[in-house]
Amino acid sequence: MKRRGLVDRASALSAADSVFVRSLVIHEDRSLIAFNKPAGLPVQTRNPDDRTLDLLLRAFERSNGKRPRLVHRLDAQTSGVIIAAHTQPSAAALSAAFAGRSMLKTYLALVTGDRFAAVEGEFVDELVRYRPRPDLELMRAARPGDAEPLAARTRYRVVRSEGRLHLLKLFPETGRMHQLRVHLAIAGRPIVGDPYYGGAASVSGVTAPRMMLHAEQLGGPHPDGGHFSVYASPPPCFSLEQLRWAEVSPRP
């Protein structure tokens, strides 16, 4: 009876949702599965019945009730690579790699603001969580007297620029909540379309259909030994040709 209940729970997922989540798979082996998550799909919410990636993992549920386990998160409006583990030992190994900062992450971000003084650099800030309203938690730069500020570091490289619009590659070295979004806001170059950190929806004639942040690549130690690397192609709205980019040349 227990086994039948488990199967019934998995089958409660609609055929359309099952096809949809399987279409997001960009890599799978015996230990992990990687998805190219679209913007707008939450990873998890407080309501277990919400349509989230976590709920959609029911499509991969086995007859014993086991299904892949998410080992990290992306913001709902961020697209790109996210991975889950097929087994508990794999989940533990991948979670340890994230905690130990052994995972190498690359993001694409479209930002607005003044031109960068250098093609490469880094953002280093201490951050704290705060609530502008009871149902919303954000991050900001730490102020004198804040308890337990969190150190955060992000390297960046300017890929291309046009006027006040810039395409960046971001390499977070820590994993704080909203780290990339708040780092860019503090630097005066918010992500286009970011509703909470000052990102304009339209810049230089380019209208953002969403928050312009994409998790492009993720790699690190594989639970079975060796290393893995997964790449998620950016969606069409990041097309350089459509945005009429001008190449950025390194300054002497």
LINSULCOR-V188402 format. One record per residue. N is the residue number from 1. SS is DSSP state (h for helix, s for strand, l for the rest). BURIAL is b if it has 24 or more other ideal C-beta (glycine too) atoms within 12 Angstrom, else e. D_CENTER is the distance of its C-alpha to the mean C-alpha in whole Angstrom. Layout:
<<N;SS;BURIAL;D_CENTER> <N;SS;BURIAL;D_CENTER>>
This chain:
<<1;l;e;39> <2;h;e;36> <3;h;e;35> <4;h;e;36> <5;h;e;34> <6;h;e;31> <7;h;e;31> <8;h;e;32> <9;h;e;28> <10;h;b;26> <11;h;e;29> <12;l;e;28> <13;l;b;25> <14;l;e;26> <15;h;e;27> <16;h;e;24> <17;h;b;21> <18;h;e;22> <19;h;e;22> <20;h;e;19> <21;h;b;17> <22;h;e;19> <23;h;e;18> <24;l;b;15> <25;s;b;16> <26;s;b;15> <27;s;b;17> <28;s;e;19> <29;l;e;21> <30;l;e;23> <31;l;b;21> <32;s;b;17> <33;s;b;16> <34;s;b;13> <35;s;b;11> <36;s;b;10> <37;s;b;9> <38;l;b;10> <39;l;b;9> <40;l;e;12> <41;l;b;11> <42;l;b;11> <43;l;b;10> <44;l;b;13> <45;l;e;15> <46;l;e;19> <47;l;e;21> <48;l;e;21> <49;l;e;22> <50;l;e;19> <51;l;b;18> <52;l;b;14> <53;h;b;13> <54;h;b;15> <55;h;b;18> <56;h;b;18> <57;h;b;18> <58;h;b;21> <59;h;b;22> <60;h;b;22> <61;l;b;24> <62;l;e;27> <63;l;e;31> <64;l;e;30> <65;l;e;28> <66;l;e;25> <67;l;b;22> <68;l;b;18> <69;s;b;17> <70;s;b;13> <71;l;b;12> <72;l;b;9> <73;l;b;7> <74;l;b;4> <75;l;b;6> <76;l;b;8> <77;l;b;8> <78;l;b;5> <79;s;b;6> <80;s;b;6> <81;s;b;7> <82;s;b;7> <83;s;b;11> <84;s;b;14> <85;s;b;17> <86;l;b;20> <87;l;b;22> <88;h;e;23> <89;h;e;24> <90;h;b;21> <91;h;b;18> <92;h;e;20> <93;h;b;20> <94;h;b;16> <95;h;b;16> <96;h;e;18> <97;h;b;17> <98;h;b;13> <99;h;e;16> <100;l;e;18> <101;l;e;16> <102;l;e;17> <103;l;b;13> <104;s;b;13> <105;s;b;9> <106;s;b;9> <107;s;b;8> <108;s;b;10> <109;s;b;11> <110;s;b;14> <111;s;b;16> <112;s;b;19> <113;l;b;22> <114;l;e;25> <115;l;e;25> <116;l;b;24> <117;l;e;27> <118;l;e;25> <119;l;e;23> <120;s;e;21> <121;s;e;21> <122;s;e;19> <123;s;b;18> <124;s;e;19> <125;s;b;20> <126;s;b;21> <127;s;b;19> <128;s;b;20> <129;s;b;19> <130;s;e;21> <131;s;e;22> <132;s;e;23> <133;s;e;24> <134;l;e;24> <135;l;e;21> <136;s;e;19> <137;s;e;17> <138;s;b;16> <139;s;b;16> <140;s;b;19> <141;s;b;21> <142;l;e;23> <143;l;e;27> <144;l;e;30> <145;l;e;31> <146;l;e;27> <147;l;e;27> <148;l;e;25> <149;l;e;22> <150;s;b;19> <151;s;e;19> <152;s;b;16> <153;s;b;16> <154;s;b;14> <155;s;b;16> <156;s;b;16> <157;s;b;18> <158;s;b;19> <159;s;b;19> <160;s;b;21> <161;s;b;23> <162;s;b;25> <163;l;e;26> <164;l;e;24> <165;s;b;21> <166;s;b;19> <167;s;b;16> <168;s;b;15> <169;s;b;13> <170;s;b;11> <171;s;b;12> <172;s;b;11> <173;l;b;14> <174;l;b;13> <175;l;b;11> <176;l;b;12> <177;l;b;10> <178;l;b;9> <179;h;b;10> <180;h;b;10> <181;h;b;11> <182;h;b;14> <183;h;b;15> <184;h;b;15> <185;h;b;17> <186;h;b;19> <187;l;b;20> <188;l;e;21> <189;l;b;18> <190;l;b;16> <191;s;b;13> <192;l;b;15> <193;l;b;15> <194;l;b;13> <195;l;b;16> <196;l;b;16> <197;l;b;16> <198;l;b;19> <199;l;b;17> <200;l;b;20> <201;l;e;19> <202;s;e;22> <203;s;b;23> <204;l;e;25> <205;l;e;26> <206;s;b;23> <207;s;e;21> <208;l;b;17> <209;l;e;17> <210;l;b;14> <211;l;b;11> <212;l;b;11> <213;s;b;8> <214;s;b;6> <215;s;b;5> <216;s;b;9> <217;s;b;10> <218;s;b;10> <219;s;b;13> <220;s;b;16> <221;s;b;19> <222;l;b;20> <223;l;b;21> <224;l;e;24> <225;l;e;25> <226;l;e;24> <227;s;e;20> <228;s;b;18> <229;s;e;15> <230;s;b;13> <231;s;e;13> <232;l;b;11> <233;l;e;13> <234;l;b;12> <235;l;b;14> <236;h;e;17> <237;h;b;16> <238;h;b;15> <239;l;e;19> <240;l;e;21> <241;l;e;24> <242;l;e;23> <243;l;b;22> <244;l;e;25> <245;l;e;24> <246;s;e;26> <247;s;e;26> <248;l;e;25> <249;l;e;28> <250;l;e;28> <251;l;e;30> <252;l;e;33>>
